[in-house]
Amino acid sequence: MPTLYFSLWSEDSAPLVQQIAGECESFLEAECIWGRDTEPFAPGKIRERLARCDVLIVVVNNSAGSATASGLPVNNSLLKERIRAEIVLATNFDLTIISLLIDDARLPAKENLPGALKRLLDCKTYRLRSALWFEDLHELLEDIQEELDFKRDTEERLTQTTDFPDLTEGNPSQKLGLEFSGAHQLRRVVESEKFNLEKARRAGDRVGEKNALSALALAFSQLKQTQTAIQYFQEQLEIVRELKGAEEECALLANLGDAFAISGNMGRAKNYYEEQLARADAMGFRPFIGSAFNGLGFVYVKQNKISKAIACYSKALALYQELENGDKELELLVGIGLNYQKLGEMSQTASFLEQAWETSKRLENRNEEARVLVDLAETYSQLGNSERAHQYLQRAEEMLNRMEEPWVVSWKHRLTSLKDSLHRG
C-alpha cells in the first residue's frame, strides 16, 4: 500500500485535503497522512512520517490570512520552516514531489521563493479547479499511479537481481530479500556487507567485492537512499565489465537507469537505458532489449515527448509479445492507448484499449478488465459513439458491482460521471 503525505499550507486547506485524500485512498488504495500547522514544529516527527511515504503532495491555495495572492505563507516563519523541512526530507528520501495548485493559486518566480521551496518549481505541477474537480483529480491520480507502478516494477526487478545473505541466526532456510520491510534488518545487511566488502578488497577477491557491492546497492535502494545505491551500482558495474559478465552488465545498466529515473534525473536515466539497449542488442538478450525500450518510453513520457514514448513502448510491446509475457503486454497496451489519448488520437486509443481488453480477459485479470472497460467507454464517448460507450459502461458497471476492493469506489464515481455526461449529450 503506497503512502501519500500532504503538506498543508494552512488549516483552511484541511477539509479540501480530506476530500482529495479520500479519493486517493479509493483509487490508489493508499494511506494518506499530513501535518497540520497547529502542531508544534518537530523535525524528528516529520522525518519519521516521510520515511515511510512514497509521495509528497504540496497543496497550494489562496487562503485569507495565511497566504499571499501566490498561495505561499510568506509571513508565517514557522510554517515556512515546516514546509521547507518536508521538501528537504522528501528530496533526500527520493519521494515523488508534486505541487497541487487549487483554482487560481500560483507559484511565484524562483527568486521570490526561499531556500528549498525553490525545488517546487522543478516538480510536476497540477491544477485542481472547482469547476472541473473530477477531471483534474482523475488526471492527478492516474499520473501518481503511473509513477508508483514504475517504482514498484523497479523494486521488483531489483529484488530479482540477487538475494541478500542469510542473517537470520539459527534459521538457515529463511532468506532475507527485498521483500522484507524492516529498516533494522536492512541496516544489518548494510553493516554485514560493508564488512564483506572490505574483506574482499583486502583479499583481492573481485567476485566477492562485486557481490558485496550488489547487496549494498540493493539495500540502499530499499532504504530509499538512491544516490548511495547509484554509487554502489556504478562501482559494481566497473567490476562486472572487468569480469566480462555481459548479461549481468545489462541488468546493472537497467538498475542504474531505473535508479536515476526514480531520483528524477531523466537525462542520466536515458543514457543508461540507451547503453543497455545497445549492449543487449549486440548480445541478443531479448528481455533486456524490451526493458530498455520500456525505460526509454517512461523517460520520454516524463519529458512530454509522447510520440517518442509511444514508439519505444511499441517496440517493447512487440518483444514482450514474442516472449509471451502477458502481464507486460497488458500493461503496455493500456499505456500506449492512454498516451495516444494525450495526443488526441482517439481512434488509436480505442484500438489499443480494445486489444488490452481482450488480453485482460485472456489473463483473467478482472481488476484491469474493469478499468479498461471504463477507459473504453470514455474513449468512445469522446469519439461520439454513444452506443458503444453505453455498452462498455454497462459491462464495467456489472463488473465493478461485484467487486469490493477500495479502489472500486473511485472508479464507480468516474463511471457515474460518464453516464451523466452521456445522458446530457
NUTI-311505 format. One line per field, with one value per residue (C-alpha): x, y, z. Coordinates in steps of 0.05 Angstrom, whole numbers. Last residue first. Layout:
BEGIN
c1 <- (X / ...);
c2 <- (Y / ...);
c3 <- (Z / ...);
This chain:
BEGIN
c1 <- (-507 / -535 / -546 / -475 / -446 / -487 / -463 / -391 / -397 / -427 / -369 / -318 / -352 / -353 / -279 / -266 / -305 / -271 / -202 / -222 / -234 / -306 / -320 / -385 / -414 / -349 / -361 / -433 / -416 / -359 / -403 / -457 / -406 / -377 / -444 / -462 / -397 / -410 / -479 / -452 / -403 / -383 / -308 / -303 / -357 / -320 / -258 / -296 / -329 / -262 / -229 / -286 / -277 / -202 / -213 / -259 / -210 / -153 / -188 / -212 / -143 / -166 / -103 / -145 / -196 / -142 / -113 / -180 / -189 / -118 / -131 / -193 / -152 / -102 / -154 / -194 / -133 / -115 / -184 / -177 / -115 / -118 / -44 / -56 / -105 / -49 / -13 / -73 / -72 / 3 / -2 / -60 / -26 / 39 / 10 / -26 / 37 / 77 / 28 / 24 / 99 / 96 / 168 / 146 / 90 / 143 / 186 / 129 / 107 / 177 / 179 / 110 / 132 / 191 / 149 / 95 / 147 / 174 / 104 / 93 / 154 / 128 / 197 / 165 / 133 / 200 / 234 / 179 / 187 / 262 / 251 / 204 / 253 / 307 / 261 / 247 / 320 / 336 / 286 / 316 / 389 / 419 / 489 / 493 / 421 / 432 / 493 / 459 / 395 / 431 / 472 / 407 / 376 / 438 / 437 / 362 / 368 / 423 / 378 / 317 / 348 / 284 / 313 / 268 / 293 / 366 / 353 / 316 / 372 / 423 / 384 / 377 / 452 / 462 / 419 / 455 / 523 / 498 / 484 / 553 / 595 / 663 / 700 / 726 / 657 / 626 / 679 / 664 / 589 / 595 / 626 / 569 / 516 / 549 / 547 / 475 / 453 / 482 / 443 / 380 / 376 / 305 / 322 / 303 / 352 / 404 / 396 / 400 / 464 / 495 / 478 / 509 / 572 / 581 / 573 / 623 / 674 / 667 / 678 / 738 / 772 / 836 / 840 / 838 / 782 / 742 / 747 / 729 / 666 / 648 / 649 / 607 / 562 / 549 / 535 / 489 / 451 / 442 / 416 / 365 / 343 / 331 / 294 / 244 / 208 / 221 / 210 / 279 / 308 / 330 / 329 / 296 / 321 / 384 / 343 / 394 / 418 / 374 / 430 / 428 / 460 / 416 / 386 / 401 / 373 / 301 / 290 / 319 / 268 / 213 / 238 / 236 / 166 / 143 / 176 / 144 / 76 / 82 / 96 / 38 / -9 / 12 / -3 / -71 / -88 / -70 / -111 / -170 / -165 / -169 / -229 / -267 / -257 / -271 / -309 / -270 / -204 / -147 / -82 / -23 / 52 / 108 / 170 / 225 / 187 / 176 / 252 / 253 / 220 / 287 / 314 / 265 / 220 / 218 / 278 / 242 / 181 / 118 / 76 / 2 / -67 / -124 / -163 / -122 / -50 / -22 / 54 / 80 / 142 / 157 / 199 / 274 / 283 / 331 / 282 / 225 / 268 / 285 / 212 / 184 / 237 / 220 / 146 / 160 / 205 / 154 / 101 / 146 / 162 / 90 / 91 / 109 / 54 / 51 / -15 / 11 / -41 / -7 / -20 / -47 / -99 / -141 / -123 / -105 / -84 / -21 / -25 / 45 / 37 / 95 / 95 / 122 / 120 / 151 / 209 / 162 / 128 / 192 / 226 / 166 / 168 / 242 / 233 / 181 / 147 / 90 / 23 / -27 / 3 / -22 / 20 / -8 / -23 / -56 / -54 / -65 / -111 / -95 / -166 / -201 / -148 / -130 / -204 / -209 / -144 / -172 / -233 / -192 / -145 / -204 / -227 / -155 / -137 / -162 / -110 / -58 / -2 / -17 / 36 / 2 / 40 / 19 / 32 / 30 / 0);
c2 <- (290 / 301 / 227 / 213 / 261 / 231 / 162 / 185 / 217 / 153 / 113 / 160 / 154 / 78 / 81 / 119 / 68 / 8 / 27 / 1 / -71 / -96 / -121 / -149 / -80 / -63 / -120 / -103 / -29 / -43 / -84 / -30 / 25 / -14 / -20 / 53 / 77 / 34 / 66 / 136 / 136 / 209 / 193 / 225 / 178 / 121 / 137 / 145 / 77 / 46 / 74 / 46 / -22 / -18 / -9 / -69 / -113 / -90 / -115 / -179 / -202 / -268 / -268 / -279 / -229 / -177 / -190 / -178 / -113 / -91 / -103 / -60 / -8 / -7 / 5 / 55 / 98 / 95 / 121 / 174 / 208 / 268 / 265 / 251 / 197 / 165 / 160 / 125 / 72 / 61 / 52 / 4 / -39 / -34 / -61 / -117 / -140 / -134 / -182 / -228 / -242 / -287 / -272 / -250 / -209 / -179 / -160 / -129 / -89 / -62 / -36 / -4 / 27 / 59 / 89 / 111 / 148 / 182 / 207 / 229 / 273 / 303 / 295 / 248 / 209 / 206 / 177 / 124 / 103 / 98 / 50 / 6 / 6 / -17 / -69 / -99 / -102 / -134 / -189 / -202 / -211 / -216 / -195 / -134 / -116 / -122 / -77 / -23 / -25 / -22 / 38 / 72 / 56 / 84 / 149 / 158 / 152 / 204 / 253 / 234 / 253 / 249 / 204 / 148 / 156 / 155 / 90 / 58 / 74 / 48 / -16 / -26 / -15 / -66 / -118 / -107 / -115 / -180 / -207 / -186 / -211 / -193 / -196 / -125 / -104 / -134 / -99 / -30 / -43 / -58 / 10 / 42 / 3 / 23 / 97 / 91 / 60 / 119 / 167 / 124 / 126 / 99 / 45 / -6 / 24 / 26 / -49 / -63 / -23 / -56 / -126 / -111 / -81 / -143 / -188 / -148 / -148 / -224 / -231 / -184 / -221 / -180 / -205 / -135 / -116 / -178 / -163 / -91 / -111 / -166 / -115 / -67 / -125 / -141 / -69 / -58 / -123 / -105 / -38 / -74 / -114 / -51 / -19 / -76 / -83 / -153 / -167 / -141 / -208 / -241 / -317 / -364 / -435 / -422 / -408 / -404 / -333 / -300 / -263 / -303 / -263 / -219 / -249 / -224 / -189 / -210 / -159 / -104 / -121 / -119 / -52 / -24 / -51 / -17 / 49 / 47 / 29 / 86 / 136 / 110 / 112 / 184 / 202 / 168 / 203 / 272 / 262 / 238 / 299 / 346 / 310 / 303 / 375 / 410 / 471 / 471 / 470 / 427 / 448 / 402 / 416 / 366 / 387 / 436 / 497 / 463 / 459 / 534 / 519 / 492 / 562 / 620 / 631 / 701 / 689 / 628 / 667 / 657 / 593 / 602 / 595 / 607 / 542 / 500 / 487 / 418 / 416 / 344 / 312 / 239 / 215 / 205 / 202 / 261 / 300 / 285 / 307 / 374 / 385 / 369 / 411 / 471 / 462 / 462 / 523 / 561 / 546 / 572 / 635 / 653 / 716 / 683 / 632 / 619 / 619 / 670 / 720 / 720 / 667 / 655 / 710 / 692 / 626 / 623 / 551 / 510 / 436 / 404 / 330 / 287 / 216 / 148 / 153 / 112 / 159 / 218 / 204 / 192 / 253 / 297 / 270 / 285 / 355 / 374 / 441 / 442 / 422 / 477 / 479 / 409 / 351 / 302 / 229 / 188 / 112 / 89 / 41 / 84 / 100 / 94 / 122 / 175 / 196 / 202 / 241 / 292 / 302 / 307 / 355 / 402 / 400 / 412 / 470 / 523 / 496 / 529 / 509 / 436 / 387 / 322 / 257 / 197 / 124 / 67 / 0);
c3 <- (-492 / -422 / -416 / -439 / -388 / -332 / -350 / -352 / -283 / -256 / -284 / -253 / -186 / -194 / -209 / -144 / -103 / -137 / -109 / -40 / -65 / -60 / -131 / -159 / -174 / -211 / -260 / -277 / -281 / -330 / -375 / -375 / -387 / -445 / -480 / -464 / -497 / -558 / -567 / -551 / -609 / -608 / -608 / -539 / -514 / -548 / -507 / -441 / -450 / -469 / -406 / -364 / -397 / -386 / -311 / -307 / -346 / -302 / -240 / -273 / -296 / -326 / -370 / -433 / -408 / -395 / -464 / -499 / -460 / -476 / -550 / -546 / -508 / -564 / -618 / -577 / -564 / -638 / -655 / -600 / -627 / -581 / -567 / -493 / -515 / -555 / -489 / -458 / -513 / -508 / -432 / -437 / -489 / -449 / -384 / -420 / -456 / -392 / -357 / -417 / -424 / -485 / -504 / -574 / -542 / -495 / -556 / -595 / -534 / -522 / -593 / -584 / -518 / -553 / -609 / -559 / -518 / -579 / -596 / -524 / -516 / -451 / -418 / -366 / -423 / -458 / -396 / -388 / -461 / -452 / -393 / -435 / -493 / -445 / -414 / -482 / -502 / -435 / -448 / -518 / -498 / -568 / -547 / -592 / -578 / -503 / -505 / -548 / -507 / -440 / -465 / -486 / -419 / -384 / -423 / -414 / -339 / -339 / -375 / -334 / -268 / -225 / -170 / -193 / -264 / -240 / -202 / -261 / -310 / -260 / -250 / -325 / -335 / -279 / -313 / -379 / -344 / -312 / -382 / -408 / -350 / -376 / -309 / -319 / -342 / -279 / -237 / -266 / -260 / -185 / -173 / -212 / -173 / -107 / -124 / -150 / -84 / -47 / -91 / -83 / -8 / -9 / 44 / -9 / -57 / -1 / 8 / -66 / -74 / -13 / -38 / -106 / -76 / -33 / -94 / -134 / -78 / -71 / -146 / -144 / -86 / -77 / -5 / 25 / -23 / -5 / 70 / 59 / 20 / 70 / 127 / 87 / 71 / 145 / 165 / 105 / 117 / 190 / 165 / 123 / 183 / 223 / 165 / 167 / 101 / 79 / 5 / -12 / 8 / 72 / 68 / 118 / 109 / 151 / 214 / 270 / 260 / 209 / 173 / 109 / 53 / 9 / -53 / -123 / -184 / -174 / -119 / -163 / -216 / -164 / -138 / -209 / -221 / -157 / -176 / -245 / -216 / -166 / -221 / -265 / -204 / -189 / -262 / -259 / -193 / -220 / -284 / -242 / -197 / -257 / -288 / -222 / -199 / -264 / -238 / -172 / -209 / -186 / -220 / -226 / -222 / -233 / -194 / -213 / -188 / -122 / -113 / -100 / -32 / -10 / 2 / -3 / -63 / -93 / -140 / -168 / -190 / -152 / -150 / -167 / -137 / -186 / -172 / -123 / -143 / -128 / -128 / -132 / -102 / -116 / -58 / -64 / 12 / 10 / -33 / 14 / 73 / 40 / 19 / 88 / 123 / 79 / 94 / 168 / 163 / 122 / 174 / 229 / 190 / 175 / 133 / 67 / 72 / -3 / -42 / -92 / -71 / -3 / 49 / 119 / 130 / 70 / 39 / -34 / -44 / -52 / -33 / -32 / -47 / -22 / -50 / -29 / 47 / 103 / 116 / 110 / 176 / 216 / 185 / 203 / 275 / 281 / 251 / 305 / 293 / 342 / 310 / 291 / 220 / 210 / 185 / 135 / 124 / 68 / 62 / -9 / -44 / -106 / -127 / -60 / -13 / -64 / -70 / 6 / 8 / -41 / 2 / 66 / 31 / 18 / 90 / 115 / 69 / 118 / 167 / 123 / 77 / 86 / 61 / 44 / 52 / 10 / 29 / -21 / 0);
